[in-house]
């Protein structure tokens, strides 16, 4: 199954799809807003549960980067 993460604008209904990387076979373990209101902290886990990545995504650009 393909995993997608989207953020919806409550005023326009437009959805910004967050880039979670090139591997579609993942779990999204947890998603949290950071205090700035523009950044998501995303925990991305491999299906075999041997790797857990922490990504930070800017919701305005839909780009995510790992730390």
PEKA-V187470 format. One record per backbone hydrogen bond with DSSP energy under -0.5 kcal/mol. NH is the residue of the N-H (numbers start at 1). CO is the residue of the C=O. If there is no record, write none. Layout:
nh = {NH	NH}
co = {CO	CO}
This chain:
nh = {3	5	7	9	10	13	16	17	18	19	20	24	26	27	29	29	30	32	34	37	40	41	42	42	43	44	44	45	46	47	49	53	55	55	56	57	58	59	59	61	62	63	65	67}
co = {24	18	16	14	8	9	7	15	5	62	18	22	24	45	27	43	43	41	39	34	57	32	40	55	30	42	53	27	51	25	46	44	42	53	65	40	63	38	57	58	58	58	56	54}
